[in-house]
Amino acid sequence: MMHTVTIGVYTLCLVAACGLVAWSHRDPEAISSPSQLLDDLFTSHAARIAIIVFWWWIGWHFLFAQTLDG
């Protein structure tokens, strides 16, 4: 059951992201494109550090930690 919910949530996030990208191409004045959002985000040094820590956390918990379980 939990596996199905998790897959459903990730699928919903993917569909929402694709919808936002399509919306940004259709009406660029209403919503920024993903590349513009990332350009704006990475102007901040603190945001860069937060992204690096987040990716480290994802890698540790989902890639490396599973090898420790057995």
Biopython code that builds the backbone (N, CA, C, O; Angstrom):
import numpy as np
from Bio.PDB.StructureBuilder import StructureBuilder

atoms = [
    (1, "MET", "N", (0.811, -1.188, 0.000)),
    (1, "MET", "CA", (0.000, 0.000, 0.000)),
    (1, "MET", "C", (0.861, 1.262, 0.000)),
    (1, "MET", "O", (0.640, 2.161, -0.811)),
    (2, "MET", "N", (1.834, 1.336, 0.896)),
    (2, "MET", "CA", (2.681, 2.525, 0.989)),
    (2, "MET", "C", (3.495, 2.721, -0.287)),
    (2, "MET", "O", (3.729, 3.852, -0.712)),
    (3, "HIS", "N", (3.923, 1.622, -0.892)),
    (3, "HIS", "CA", (4.679, 1.692, -2.136)),
    (3, "HIS", "C", (3.833, 2.332, -3.231)),
    (3, "HIS", "O", (4.333, 3.150, -4.003)),
    (4, "THR", "N", (2.573, 1.970, -3.302)),
    (4, "THR", "CA", (1.659, 2.521, -4.302)),
    (4, "THR", "C", (1.440, 4.016, -4.076)),
    (4, "THR", "O", (1.404, 4.789, -5.034)),
    (5, "VAL", "N", (1.295, 4.424, -2.823)),
    (5, "VAL", "CA", (1.122, 5.846, -2.512)),
    (5, "VAL", "C", (2.371, 6.628, -2.905)),
    (5, "VAL", "O", (2.272, 7.712, -3.482)),
    (6, "THR", "N", (3.534, 6.085, -2.598)),
    (6, "THR", "CA", (4.783, 6.756, -2.935)),
    (6, "THR", "C", (4.925, 6.930, -4.440)),
    (6, "THR", "O", (5.270, 8.015, -4.909)),
    (7, "ILE", "N", (4.662, 5.877, -5.197)),
    (7, "ILE", "CA", (4.735, 5.962, -6.658)),
    (7, "ILE", "C", (3.724, 6.978, -7.179)),
    (7, "ILE", "O", (4.023, 7.735, -8.102)),
    (8, "GLY", "N", (2.533, 6.996, -6.593)),
    (8, "GLY", "CA", (1.502, 7.948, -6.998)),
    (8, "GLY", "C", (1.920, 9.396, -6.755)),
    (8, "GLY", "O", (1.692, 10.262, -7.600)),
    (9, "VAL", "N", (2.530, 9.656, -5.604)),
    (9, "VAL", "CA", (2.970, 11.017, -5.290)),
    (9, "VAL", "C", (4.081, 11.452, -6.236)),
    (9, "VAL", "O", (4.063, 12.581, -6.728)),
    (10, "TYR", "N", (5.046, 10.579, -6.499)),
    (10, "TYR", "CA", (6.115, 10.932, -7.433)),
    (10, "TYR", "C", (5.564, 11.150, -8.844)),
    (10, "TYR", "O", (6.026, 12.042, -9.556)),
    (11, "THR", "N", (4.598, 10.358, -9.245)),
    (11, "THR", "CA", (3.975, 10.538, -10.554)),
    (11, "THR", "C", (3.239, 11.868, -10.615)),
    (11, "THR", "O", (3.314, 12.571, -11.623)),
    (12, "LEU", "N", (2.535, 12.220, -9.556)),
    (12, "LEU", "CA", (1.839, 13.500, -9.501)),
    (12, "LEU", "C", (2.819, 14.670, -9.583)),
    (12, "LEU", "O", (2.550, 15.659, -10.264)),
    (13, "CYS", "N", (3.943, 14.560, -8.896)),
    (13, "CYS", "CA", (4.973, 15.606, -8.961)),
    (13, "CYS", "C", (5.535, 15.737, -10.372)),
    (13, "CYS", "O", (5.758, 16.849, -10.851)),
    (14, "LEU", "N", (5.764, 14.619, -11.032)),
    (14, "LEU", "CA", (6.284, 14.641, -12.403)),
    (14, "LEU", "C", (5.279, 15.276, -13.356)),
    (14, "LEU", "O", (5.657, 16.084, -14.205)),
    (15, "VAL", "N", (4.018, 14.923, -13.226)),
    (15, "VAL", "CA", (2.977, 15.507, -14.080)),
    (15, "VAL", "C", (2.860, 17.008, -13.823)),
    (15, "VAL", "O", (2.716, 17.788, -14.764)),
    (16, "ALA", "N", (2.920, 17.417, -12.554)),
    (16, "ALA", "CA", (2.852, 18.840, -12.220)),
    (16, "ALA", "C", (4.044, 19.599, -12.799)),
    (16, "ALA", "O", (3.885, 20.705, -13.316)),
    (17, "ALA", "N", (5.231, 19.010, -12.715)),
    (17, "ALA", "CA", (6.421, 19.662, -13.276)),
    (17, "ALA", "C", (6.306, 19.796, -14.792)),
    (17, "ALA", "O", (6.646, 20.840, -15.347)),
    (18, "CYS", "N", (5.835, 18.758, -15.459)),
    (18, "CYS", "CA", (5.651, 18.830, -16.913)),
    (18, "CYS", "C", (4.605, 19.879, -17.281)),
    (18, "CYS", "O", (4.753, 20.593, -18.273)),
    (19, "GLY", "N", (3.549, 19.967, -16.473)),
    (19, "GLY", "CA", (2.531, 20.983, -16.710)),
    (19, "GLY", "C", (3.072, 22.391, -16.550)),
    (19, "GLY", "O", (2.741, 23.278, -17.337)),
    (20, "LEU", "N", (3.907, 22.606, -15.532)),
    (20, "LEU", "CA", (4.505, 23.924, -15.340)),
    (20, "LEU", "C", (5.456, 24.292, -16.470)),
    (20, "LEU", "O", (5.503, 25.449, -16.889)),
    (21, "VAL", "N", (6.205, 23.330, -16.958)),
    (21, "VAL", "CA", (7.100, 23.600, -18.093)),
    (21, "VAL", "C", (6.283, 23.958, -19.329)),
    (21, "VAL", "O", (6.608, 24.910, -20.038)),
    (22, "ALA", "N", (5.225, 23.199, -19.584)),
    (22, "ALA", "CA", (4.379, 23.502, -20.740)),
    (22, "ALA", "C", (3.738, 24.876, -20.595)),
    (22, "ALA", "O", (3.657, 25.628, -21.567)),
    (23, "TRP", "N", (3.283, 25.210, -19.389)),
    (23, "TRP", "CA", (2.664, 26.513, -19.146)),
    (23, "TRP", "C", (3.676, 27.632, -19.357)),
    (23, "TRP", "O", (3.333, 28.674, -19.915)),
    (24, "SER", "N", (4.925, 27.430, -18.915)),
    (24, "SER", "CA", (5.944, 28.472, -19.075)),
    (24, "SER", "C", (6.295, 28.698, -20.542)),
    (24, "SER", "O", (6.671, 29.806, -20.923)),
    (25, "HIS", "N", (6.175, 27.659, -21.370)),
    (25, "HIS", "CA", (6.440, 27.837, -22.805)),
    (25, "HIS", "C", (5.258, 28.499, -23.504)),
    (25, "HIS", "O", (5.441, 29.256, -24.457)),
    (26, "ARG", "N", (4.046, 28.213, -23.030)),
    (26, "ARG", "CA", (2.850, 28.762, -23.660)),
    (26, "ARG", "C", (2.644, 30.218, -23.288)),
    (26, "ARG", "O", (2.240, 31.016, -24.134)),
    (27, "ASP", "N", (2.916, 30.586, -22.031)),
    (27, "ASP", "CA", (2.695, 31.941, -21.544)),
    (27, "ASP", "C", (3.896, 32.378, -20.703)),
    (27, "ASP", "O", (3.833, 32.340, -19.474)),
    (28, "PRO", "N", (4.993, 32.795, -21.354)),
    (28, "PRO", "CA", (6.222, 33.105, -20.613)),
    (28, "PRO", "C", (6.114, 34.306, -19.676)),
    (28, "PRO", "O", (6.940, 34.451, -18.775)),
    (29, "GLU", "N", (5.125, 35.161, -19.866)),
    (29, "GLU", "CA", (4.984, 36.302, -18.961)),
    (29, "GLU", "C", (4.274, 35.923, -17.665)),
    (29, "GLU", "O", (4.413, 36.622, -16.662)),
    (30, "ALA", "N", (3.518, 34.832, -17.670)),
    (30, "ALA", "CA", (2.786, 34.415, -16.476)),
    (30, "ALA", "C", (3.662, 33.617, -15.520)),
    (30, "ALA", "O", (3.525, 33.740, -14.303)),
    (31, "ILE", "N", (4.554, 32.807, -16.058)),
    (31, "ILE", "CA", (5.395, 31.949, -15.218)),
    (31, "ILE", "C", (6.769, 31.825, -15.871)),
    (31, "ILE", "O", (6.880, 31.708, -17.091)),
    (32, "SER", "N", (7.805, 31.850, -15.051)),
    (32, "SER", "CA", (9.172, 31.751, -15.566)),
    (32, "SER", "C", (9.493, 30.331, -16.000)),
    (32, "SER", "O", (8.919, 29.367, -15.493)),
    (33, "SER", "N", (10.408, 30.216, -16.936)),
    (33, "SER", "CA", (10.853, 28.894, -17.378)),
    (33, "SER", "C", (11.738, 28.278, -16.290)),
    (33, "SER", "O", (12.297, 29.002, -15.466)),
    (34, "PRO", "N", (11.868, 26.952, -16.282)),
    (34, "PRO", "CA", (12.721, 26.309, -15.271)),
    (34, "PRO", "C", (14.172, 26.806, -15.313)),
    (34, "PRO", "O", (14.808, 26.952, -14.269)),
    (35, "SER", "N", (14.687, 27.061, -16.502)),
    (35, "SER", "CA", (16.068, 27.551, -16.580)),
    (35, "SER", "C", (16.198, 28.942, -15.961)),
    (35, "SER", "O", (17.205, 29.233, -15.315)),
    (36, "GLN", "N", (15.205, 29.799, -16.144)),
    (36, "GLN", "CA", (15.237, 31.130, -15.527)),
    (36, "GLN", "C", (15.122, 31.026, -14.005)),
    (36, "GLN", "O", (15.795, 31.756, -13.278)),
    (37, "LEU", "N", (14.277, 30.126, -13.532)),
    (37, "LEU", "CA", (14.150, 29.935, -12.085)),
    (37, "LEU", "C", (15.467, 29.464, -11.466)),
    (37, "LEU", "O", (15.864, 29.940, -10.402)),
    (38, "LEU", "N", (16.140, 28.528, -12.136)),
    (38, "LEU", "CA", (17.424, 28.047, -11.617)),
    (38, "LEU", "C", (18.491, 29.130, -11.684)),
    (38, "LEU", "O", (19.312, 29.247, -10.774)),
    (39, "ASP", "N", (18.489, 29.924, -12.754)),
    (39, "ASP", "CA", (19.438, 31.038, -12.836)),
    (39, "ASP", "C", (19.240, 32.003, -11.676)),
    (39, "ASP", "O", (20.209, 32.453, -11.065)),
    (40, "ASP", "N", (17.990, 32.319, -11.372)),
    (40, "ASP", "CA", (17.701, 33.222, -10.253)),
    (40, "ASP", "C", (18.067, 32.583, -8.919)),
    (40, "ASP", "O", (18.572, 33.261, -8.024)),
    (41, "LEU", "N", (17.820, 31.297, -8.780)),
    (41, "LEU", "CA", (18.108, 30.599, -7.532)),
    (41, "LEU", "C", (19.609, 30.544, -7.254)),
    (41, "LEU", "O", (20.040, 30.763, -6.122)),
    (42, "PHE", "N", (20.392, 30.258, -8.270)),
    (42, "PHE", "CA", (21.828, 30.067, -8.069)),
    (42, "PHE", "C", (22.616, 31.359, -7.969)),
    (42, "PHE", "O", (23.843, 31.320, -7.884)),
    (43, "THR", "N", (21.947, 32.503, -7.976)),
    (43, "THR", "CA", (22.672, 33.748, -7.726)),
    (43, "THR", "C", (23.010, 33.896, -6.245)),
    (43, "THR", "O", (23.908, 34.656, -5.882)),
    (44, "SER", "N", (22.294, 33.176, -5.397)),
    (44, "SER", "CA", (22.523, 33.239, -3.956)),
    (44, "SER", "C", (23.495, 32.134, -3.527)),
    (44, "SER", "O", (23.324, 30.965, -3.871)),
    (45, "HIS", "N", (24.507, 32.533, -2.777)),
    (45, "HIS", "CA", (25.493, 31.566, -2.287)),
    (45, "HIS", "C", (24.845, 30.577, -1.309)),
    (45, "HIS", "O", (25.165, 29.388, -1.325)),
    (46, "ALA", "N", (23.945, 31.063, -0.470)),
    (46, "ALA", "CA", (23.264, 30.188, 0.495)),
    (46, "ALA", "C", (22.398, 29.156, -0.220)),
    (46, "ALA", "O", (22.317, 28.007, 0.214)),
    (47, "ALA", "N", (21.757, 29.553, -1.302)),
    (47, "ALA", "CA", (20.925, 28.613, -2.055)),
    (47, "ALA", "C", (21.787, 27.523, -2.689)),
    (47, "ALA", "O", (21.388, 26.359, -2.720)),
    (48, "ARG", "N", (22.943, 27.885, -3.183)),
    (48, "ARG", "CA", (23.850, 26.878, -3.763)),
    (48, "ARG", "C", (24.258, 25.853, -2.718)),
    (48, "ARG", "O", (24.271, 24.653, -2.992)),
    (49, "ILE", "N", (24.589, 26.321, -1.525)),
    (49, "ILE", "CA", (24.973, 25.402, -0.451)),
    (49, "ILE", "C", (23.800, 24.516, -0.066)),
    (49, "ILE", "O", (23.974, 23.318, 0.156)),
    (50, "ALA", "N", (22.601, 25.095, 0.015)),
    (50, "ALA", "CA", (21.417, 24.307, 0.370)),
    (50, "ALA", "C", (21.147, 23.224, -0.669)),
    (50, "ALA", "O", (20.794, 22.103, -0.303)),
    (51, "ILE", "N", (21.304, 23.530, -1.948)),
    (51, "ILE", "CA", (21.092, 22.539, -3.013)),
    (51, "ILE", "C", (22.132, 21.423, -2.901)),
    (51, "ILE", "O", (21.793, 20.249, -3.046)),
    (52, "ILE", "N", (23.382, 21.773, -2.647)),
    (52, "ILE", "CA", (24.427, 20.756, -2.514)),
    (52, "ILE", "C", (24.141, 19.849, -1.315)),
    (52, "ILE", "O", (24.288, 18.631, -1.413)),
    (53, "VAL", "N", (23.736, 20.432, -0.189)),
    (53, "VAL", "CA", (23.416, 19.627, 0.996)),
    (53, "VAL", "C", (22.210, 18.733, 0.721)),
    (53, "VAL", "O", (22.192, 17.573, 1.132)),
    (54, "PHE", "N", (21.205, 19.266, 0.030)),
    (54, "PHE", "CA", (20.028, 18.465, -0.302)),
    (54, "PHE", "C", (20.412, 17.275, -1.175)),
    (54, "PHE", "O", (19.988, 16.153, -0.900)),
    (55, "TRP", "N", (21.205, 17.496, -2.220)),
    (55, "TRP", "CA", (21.610, 16.388, -3.087)),
    (55, "TRP", "C", (22.482, 15.388, -2.344)),
    (55, "TRP", "O", (22.406, 14.187, -2.603)),
    (56, "TRP", "N", (23.316, 15.875, -1.416)),
    (56, "TRP", "CA", (24.108, 14.952, -0.599)),
    (56, "TRP", "C", (23.181, 14.091, 0.252)),
    (56, "TRP", "O", (23.382, 12.881, 0.356)),
    (57, "TRP", "N", (22.169, 14.703, 0.861)),
    (57, "TRP", "CA", (21.223, 13.972, 1.701)),
    (57, "TRP", "C", (20.486, 12.920, 0.887)),
    (57, "TRP", "O", (20.344, 11.784, 1.340)),
    (58, "ILE", "N", (20.017, 13.273, -0.302)),
    (58, "ILE", "CA", (19.325, 12.322, -1.182)),
    (58, "ILE", "C", (20.257, 11.160, -1.510)),
    (58, "ILE", "O", (19.870, 9.997, -1.396)),
    (59, "GLY", "N", (21.466, 11.473, -1.910)),
    (59, "GLY", "CA", (22.420, 10.421, -2.256)),
    (59, "GLY", "C", (22.734, 9.504, -1.089)),
    (59, "GLY", "O", (22.814, 8.287, -1.253)),
    (60, "TRP", "N", (22.912, 10.084, 0.087)),
    (60, "TRP", "CA", (23.240, 9.277, 1.251)),
    (60, "TRP", "C", (22.093, 8.355, 1.630)),
    (60, "TRP", "O", (22.312, 7.170, 1.884)),
    (61, "HIS", "N", (20.882, 8.875, 1.671)),
    (61, "HIS", "CA", (19.757, 8.095, 2.162)),
    (61, "HIS", "C", (19.201, 7.107, 1.138)),
    (61, "HIS", "O", (18.696, 6.049, 1.513)),
    (62, "PHE", "N", (19.285, 7.432, -0.115)),
    (62, "PHE", "CA", (18.657, 6.564, -1.118)),
    (62, "PHE", "C", (19.652, 5.741, -1.932)),
    (62, "PHE", "O", (19.269, 4.736, -2.530)),
    (63, "LEU", "N", (20.904, 6.140, -1.967)),
    (63, "LEU", "CA", (21.882, 5.382, -2.759)),
    (63, "LEU", "C", (22.875, 4.633, -1.866)),
    (63, "LEU", "O", (23.048, 3.423, -2.017)),
    (64, "PHE", "N", (23.515, 5.326, -0.957)),
    (64, "PHE", "CA", (24.559, 4.712, -0.173)),
    (64, "PHE", "C", (24.012, 3.907, 1.007)),
    (64, "PHE", "O", (24.499, 2.808, 1.274)),
    (65, "ALA", "N", (23.026, 4.424, 1.707)),
    (65, "ALA", "CA", (22.526, 3.775, 2.913)),
    (65, "ALA", "C", (21.915, 2.412, 2.627)),
    (65, "ALA", "O", (21.927, 1.537, 3.494)),
    (66, "GLN", "N", (21.382, 2.217, 1.431)),
    (66, "GLN", "CA", (20.801, 0.913, 1.113)),
    (66, "GLN", "C", (21.864, -0.169, 1.004)),
    (66, "GLN", "O", (21.562, -1.347, 1.193)),
    (67, "THR", "N", (23.100, 0.206, 0.703)),
    (67, "THR", "CA", (24.165, -0.799, 0.651)),
    (67, "THR", "C", (24.601, -1.211, 2.051)),
    (67, "THR", "O", (25.200, -2.273, 2.221)),
    (68, "LEU", "N", (24.312, -0.388, 3.055)),
    (68, "LEU", "CA", (24.690, -0.728, 4.422)),
    (68, "LEU", "C", (23.717, -1.721, 5.061)),
    (68, "LEU", "O", (24.078, -2.419, 6.008)),
    (69, "ASP", "N", (22.483, -1.788, 4.544)),
    (69, "ASP", "CA", (21.480, -2.659, 5.137)),
    (69, "ASP", "C", (21.757, -4.138, 4.897)),
    (69, "ASP", "O", (21.286, -4.992, 5.649)),
    (70, "GLY", "N", (22.480, -4.423, 3.905)),
    (70, "GLY", "CA", (22.760, -5.835, 3.758)),
    (70, "GLY", "C", (22.871, -6.246, 2.368)),
    (70, "GLY", "O", (23.107, -7.421, 2.089)),
]
sb = StructureBuilder()
sb.init_structure("model")
sb.init_model(0)
sb.init_chain("A")
sb.init_seg("    ")
for serial, (resi, resn, name, xyz) in enumerate(atoms, 1):
    if name == "N":
        sb.init_residue(resn, " ", resi, " ")
    sb.init_atom(name, np.array(xyz, "f"), 0.0, 1.0, " ", f" {name:<3s}", serial, name[0])
structure = sb.get_structure()
